[in-house]
Amino acid sequence: MTKEYPTISLVRKRNKDVPVFAYMGDFNIKTYGLDTILWAFADYKHKYLESGSLWLIGDGKDKAALIELISKLNIEQSVHLMHLPQGKEKMNLLNQIDLFLRPSRSEFFPTAIIEAAAAAVPSIVSAETTISEQVKEYKAGYVMEENNYKHLAKLLLKTLNEIKYNHWSTMRRNSLKMALDKFQWNKILKTHVHLYGTMHS
């Protein structure tokens, strides 16, 4: 059965050597490409036999369908559903994530990606996501050349290699710089930057 964490304290016990991929937001499969994420992660686990976990943070109308697809793809042991925390609890969660995933089929303003960037978390986004140009400009993650699960699975592998060879810290710094340069005006971002600063001072 897919694991659903009731509290963040359980999340903190994860193995730090295992890459954590995450989606945060509304559980709307069609709009935000959650099916693409799950199929890509299944390839990553079963075809490429790599370690890692996937956190789906949020709630929404398609939660039951997500759980069904997770079971169908036989990735229950590596996928964790979580409620969306607030304030410092959200920052504690973001600080444990290696990469955000947003293969949206259409999206105007992905606040979750900006919040992640403010916590120095890079992202993989689709070209259809409005901040894809900024992600590409700042090298704050990867923009999907093709919005399909096979391409996303290859980018997950690329991320794993970057982490293994200690190149990921540069991508993290780039993400924070993008957030500060491009989105500092956003009230949500300012809150996250302040929390991030107080937690690391």
N, C-alpha and C positions, 0 to 999 in steps of 0.2 A: 504493500500500500504506500502511496506517495506520502512522504513525511510533511507534516504541517507543524511548524514550531509555534507554540503558544507564547513564548517569551524570547527576547533577544539573548538572554543569558545562555540558553542552549546553543545558540549560534556561535557564541564565542569559543566553544570547545572544539571547533573544527580544526582539522589538520592544516597548518599554515602553508604547507608545501603543495597543497592541492589547489590549482587555479579555480577561482570562483567566477562564473559568468552569471549575469543577472539581468532580469527585466523588472522594471518598476512602473506601475501604473494600472490603467483600466484593463481588465481581462476581456478584451474585445479581439477575438482571434483574427477576423478578416481585416480590420483596419490596421492593427499594429503588428501583423505578421507573426503571431505567436505560434502558429502551425509551422512556419518556416524555422523558428527558433528550435522547436522540439524535434523536428526531423533532422535539422543540422546537428543538434546535440546527440541524437541517436547515432548518426553517422560517426561523429567524433568518438563516441564510446564503443560502438560495436564494429565499425569498419576499420577505424584507425587504432582502436584499443588503447586510447589515452585516458589518463586520470583527469578528474575534474568534477565539479558539481555545478548545478544550475539552480539559481534561486529565482522564483517567480513571486514578486512582492506586490501585493495589492489585492483587488477583488473585482468582481464584475459578473455580468450575465453569463459569460461563457466558462465559468469556473468548472462546472460539472463536465463540460465537453473537454476541457483541458486535462482533467484527471483521467477521463476515458482514453484520450490520445496518449497520455503518459504511460498508461497501462499497456495499451496496444503496442507501443514502441519498446516496451520492456526496459524502461529507464527509471522505474520507481525508486530504486535505491539511491539514485544520484540527483533527483529533482526534489526540491523543497518548496512548498507553498508557505508564504508568510503574510501576515497582516502588515499593512503599511504603518510604520511607527512615525512619531512626530519628534521635533526638536532634537535634543542631544541623542535620543535613542536612534533616530534616523541617521545621524552622523556616525554613531558607533557602528551601525550596520554598513553604511557606505565605506567606512574605513577598512572593511574586511573583504571588499569586492575588488576583483582584478580588472573586470571588463564589463561594461554595460552593452546590451544588445537592443537595437531598435530598427528592425527591418520593416518599417511601416510601409504600407501601400499608399497611404496619403496621410500627411500630418502637417499642421500649420506651425505649431510652436511646442516642441517637446521639452516641457519644463524639467522632466526627470533627468534628461541628458545634461541640462545646464547645472542642475543640482549636483549631479555626479561629477561633472567637470570641476565644480567649485570645491569638491572634496578630492581633487586630483585623480579621478577615475576616468580613464579613456573609454571610448565607445566605438562600436561598429554600428554605422547607420546606413540606411538606404539612401539612394540619390533622391528619392521622393521626399525625404525629411528636409525641412527648410534650412536646418543649420548644417547641412552636409558640406557646403562650401567652406564654412568656418573650420569644420573638423579637418578637411583636406588642407586648408591653408596653414593651420597651426600644427599639423601632424599630430592631432589629438586623438588618434584612433584610425579607423579605416572606413572608407566609403565603399559600399558594395557596388561593384561594376555590373553585377547581375543580381536581381532580387530573387534569388532562389536558394533552397537549403544546401545544395551541393557547394555553391560558392561560399556561403556562410560557414560551412563546416571547414573549408580550407583556410578561411580567415581565423577560425578558432585554433587551428593547428599552428598558423603563423604567430598568433599571440602566444601560444604555449612556448614556442621556440624563443621568442623575444624575452619571455620571463625567465626561461632556463638559462639564457646567456646574459642575463642582467642588463638588457637593453630597455626594459620596460619602464625604468625610473625616468628616462628621458621623455617617454610618452606621457607619463603622469605629470611631469612638470609642464609639458606643452598644454595639457588639458587645463590645468589651473590658470596658466597664462591666457588661454583663450577665454575662459570664464571672466577673468578680470578685465581683459582688454575689450571684449565685445559685449558683455552682458552685465557689467557692474551696475547699470541703471536699474536692473530688475530687483524689486524688493525681496523676492524669495532668495535670489542669489546673495544679496547683501547679508541676509540672516545666516545663510550657510557659511559664507566666508568668515563671519564673526565667530560662529561656533567652531569652525575648523581652526581658527587662530587661537581661541581660548583652550582648545583641547591639545594643541601642540606647543603651547608656550611654556 
